[in-house]
Structure formats: C-alpha cells, structure tokens
C-alpha cells in the first residue's frame, strides 16, 4: 500500500497552510502578546478571553460562524465582494483566515508567558542606556523571550497541521484547494480505504511525536542561551 497523488497533494497543502499560518500569526500576535503581558487596561481580560475562545469552543462552531460571516450574505463576505476579492469560503485564503483564528491561542499564550517572565528590569536597564522602545523590544525582549517564540512557532505549526473541523466547515473538500490531510483521512475512512487512512494517520502520529520531542529538546537549549 502506497500513498496516491491525492494523498501527496493533501500533505503539500497541509504543510503550506501550516507554514503560512505560523508566519502570519508570529508577526501578528507578537505585539498582541506584548500588550497583554504589560497592559493594565480593563480590556486585557476580555481580549485575552476572546483570544483563548478557540481552546474551548468546538471547531465546528468556529467554522460555522466564519462560514456565515465570510459568506455572500455575511458582513465580511459582502465587503470582500465589494472590493473585488470575491467569496473567501472554499478557498485557500479562507482556510488561512480560519487557521489564524483557530490557532491564535497557541501563538499568543506562549509569547505572553515569555514576555511576562522577563519582568521590567532588563527593559529599564536598556532604557537607562538610551535605547528607544523599539530598540529595547528588538534587542532585549525578543532575545530573552526566545524560548517562547520557539514554543509558539512549533505549537502553532503542529496545531494547524492537525485541524479538521474548522477547515472542513470553511473549506469543504476540494482536491488541491482545501483538502488537507485530516480531511483526506476522513475521506479514506468513508470510502473504507483503511490502508490509505492508516498510512496518513500513522504519519500524523509520527509527526506529532517528532514535534513534541523536538520541542522538549529545543526548549532547554533555548532557555540556556537566554
């Protein structure tokens, strides 16, 4: 039993989705995590709760409301149609948006904990030497929070690879466009092609184990360098 062309296409699409999602979330969530770690605003609690919602909500609920919101009758869907983008559901761009929302806690929370662990003394010391806020963040906070960045990137990538409910609701099952590995496994099981399903599922198990092993191996190294 070997993987077929559709299996390889699903693997490639999954890796592409996870890579794009991880890069975008690392860029978008770093300032958000910094703000959550240091702000005293009364909005800190509500915003933190919104960020963490995907941890407790069923993926199908998130996928459903994203589908409604980005559909032709939803506010985002009407906006994207008005500017000429068209409808986002059942496209790769729609999958990216769904993955950004669903995987956001796995980026924000490790970064937030890393920034909180820094304390204020390193930043105050850098400020006393005349460093600007941006310089202090880039040359002091980011290097010291390196373990958090590693954890956030690895967890975000792995979590996106394992998505099912959100991508199925929002992207459907279009070969080469929205059919990721988890959906491909589901298709094989429905067709009673258990051999193909086993190959992909076993690959996911091995991948998850390697990710966790790498995270446990890299984390102490990063902490020693920090």
N, C-alpha and C positions, 0 to 999 in steps of 0.2 A: 504493500500500500504506500503510495506516494502522494504528496500534495499536488493539486492540479493548478492550472493557470489562475482560476478564480481565487484559490487559497492564497497564492502569492500576491495577487492584486490586493486582496484584503489586508494582508500583512503590510505591504508597502503603504497602503492608505492609512492604516493604523499608526505606523511609525511617523508618517508625515503629519498626521493630525496631532499626535503627542508632541512632536518637536515644535510645531508652530504654536501650539497651546502653551507649552512650557516657556518658550522665549517671550511670548507676549505677556504671560502672567508675571514672569520675573520682572519685566520692565514696568508693568502697570501696578503691581502690588507692592513693590519696594517702597515707594513714597507713602502708600496707604498704611503699610505695616509700621513705618517710622512714625506716622502721625498717631496711629492707635497706641503705639508704645509710649508716646511722650505727651499727648494732649491731655488737658484737663477739661475739655469741653463736655457739656452734658450730652452731646451727641455720640460720644465714644461708645456707650453701651448699646444704643440702638443700631449704630452702624456695625459694631462688632457682631451683634446678633444676626443682622442681615447677611454678613459675610459667612457666618457659620451655618446658616439655614440648610445648605446642601448636605451637611453632615447628618441631619435628622429627617429631612423630607425624602419621601420615596422619589427615586429618579424619574418615574413616570409622571409624577406631579409636576416636577420642574419642566420636563419635556413637553407636557401638555400645555402649560401656561406660556412657554416660549413659542410653541406652535401657534397658539391663539394670538399672542402678541405680535409675532412676526408674519402672520398670515395675511392674506389680501385685505381682510377686514379689520385687522389689528392696527394700533397706532404706529408701531414700527414698520409694519408692512406697508401701510399707506404712505409713510414717509419715504421708504426705500423705492417704492414705485414712482413717487412724485419726482425724485431726483434721478430716476432712470436706472437704478440698480436692479429693480425687479424684486421678486419674492425670494427670501432667504431660505425658507424651509425646503428640504430635499435638495440642498446644495452643500458643497464642501464648506463654503463660508458660513452657512447656518450651523453646520457641525462645530466649527471653530467657536462660534459665539456660545453655543450650548456648552461646550467643553470649558470655555473660560469661566462661565458661571458655576458649573458643577465642580470644577477642580480648584476654584479660588481658595477655599479654606486650607487646602494642602500647601498653598504657597504663602498665604498671609500669616497663618499661625506660627509656623517655624521661624519666619523672619521677625515677627513681632516678639516672640520669646527671646530671640537672639539679641534684638535691639534693647529689650528691657534688661537683659543680663549685663549690658555694657555699663549701666549706671551713668552718672553725669560727670565723673571726674576726668575721664580721658578727653571728653569734648571741652570741658572747662580749661584743661591744660592746653589744648590746641588753640582755644580762643585767646588765652593769655599770651600766646606767641604770635598773635596777629592773624591767624588763619580765618578765612571767611567761612560762613556757614556751609557753603558748597564744598570748600576745601576740607573742612572738618568731616563732612559726611563721607567724601570720597577717599580721603587718605587715612582717616581714623576709624570711623564707624564701619565702613564696608570691610576692610581687612579683619577687624576684630570680630565681625559677625560672620566670617566665612563659613563656620560650621552650619549656621542657619541657612545660608544660601545653598550649600550643598544638599542639606536635608530637603529644603523646599523644592529644588530642581528635581531631585531624584523621586520624591513622593509625587510631585505633580505629573511627571512623565509617566510613572508607573500607574497612577490612578487613571490617567486619561487612556492609557492602553486598555485598561480593564472596563471601560464604560460600556453599558449596554442599554439601560432603559432610556436615558436621555437621547442617545444617538438613534435608537430605533424610533422613538416618538417624533423626533425632529427631522431626522434624515431619511427615514424609511429604509428601504433595502434595494438600493440601486447599484448594480455591479460597477466597480471602478469609480464611483462617485461618492456614495455614502455607506457602502457595505464594508464595515470594519470587521476585525477578527471575531469579536464576540457575536456579532450578527451572523457571520459565516458559520460559526459553530452551531448556532441555533438552527440555521437552515439545514445543515447536515443532519442534525438530530431529527428535525421534522421529516426529512426525506429518508430517515432510517439508515443513513450512511454513517454508521457508528465508527468505522475505521478512520474516515477522514476527520470526524469530530474528535476522535481520540488523539490523533496526531496534533491538531491545533490546540486542544485543551491541555495536553501534556506539555506542549511548547509554552503555553501560558504559565503553567505551574513552574516549569524550569526558569522561565524569565522572571517570575515573581521572586523565586528563591534567590536567584543571582542578584536581583536588585536589592533585596534585604541584606544579603551577605555583603555586597559592595558598600551599602550604607553603613553597616556595622564596622567595616574595615576602614572606610574613609573617615568616619566621624572622629575617632580618637586621633588620627593623624592631623586632621584639620584643627582639632582643639589644641594639640601640642604646638602647632605652628602659630595659632592665635595667641 
